[in-house]
């Protein structure tokens, strides 16, 4: 039995709406102490994973701020279009995993599946930049990786746009506690990264990559776990194949893997989707240069049920209040279980 949050004196988030992708992806919008948060469960087709040569972990992606995010990556991120309404507590983060696990368990029971759910990977890659909320993110990681939670969570990863001082603070905290956190750094652009991730003006790519390698030296040394660079391809903006070699110059394949991301169509960001062939060329070129690389393209991307970060809120169509050119999210949601 996992420890819940009564000892923290914090309230668990309340489930609002759910959405289901044709590929088994489940999105959940919850009302937390920080406002609306979204969590997404990614089902894994293990036969396909084995065919690719590895067993993938089922995982859930959680949010660490409510409502939106103040980092302003508006070119590609639906969450970045929304004003943040607050920072999640530890209970808000743990509760996202428990809530979505309950949904998936109930669905499996209804389908007659008797096996208990395996432990999942948890990734901090939903709404909000984790570096802005380390006071809650670090104890949440610690809890997820504690023995009490081992039947629920067995891996934790975190995605950051690279607030360099916060990356180093996180690495120090993981070192102190000897925790195997896999770190993903959003590179998304090379010469023009500031256009895509405005915070790059204050936390430049090269400094972020130095901090990423520092983290990876710790996790490879202690656990054999590499860090990773994530690169979201935006058609005509940052997908010139020549960038691969430039970026690879900054990376050591002994410590860093490369994840190529493809963009979903979203409600409020430009349609800059790259084609599959371009993504495959990028991954193949990184592989030629000695990196373990792969393309993430499928989960939750089908047109009717897009459940990526911030997309449920964007598609909800509730009354949005304009604040500083962005939108505040509605606080009322359809009943749990209602498809958006
Ligand atoms: S990409 Fe991450 S940091 Fe940037 S706006 Fe979206 S949630 Fe915030």
Boltz pocket constraint, residues with backbone or C-beta under 6 A from the ligand:
constraints:
  - pocket:
      binder: B
      contacts: [[A, 69], [A, 70], [A, 71], [A, 72], [A, 73], [A, 74], [A, 77], [A, 78], [A, 79], [A, 80], [A, 81], [A, 126], [A, 127], [A, 128], [A, 129], [A, 161]]
      max_distance: 6.0
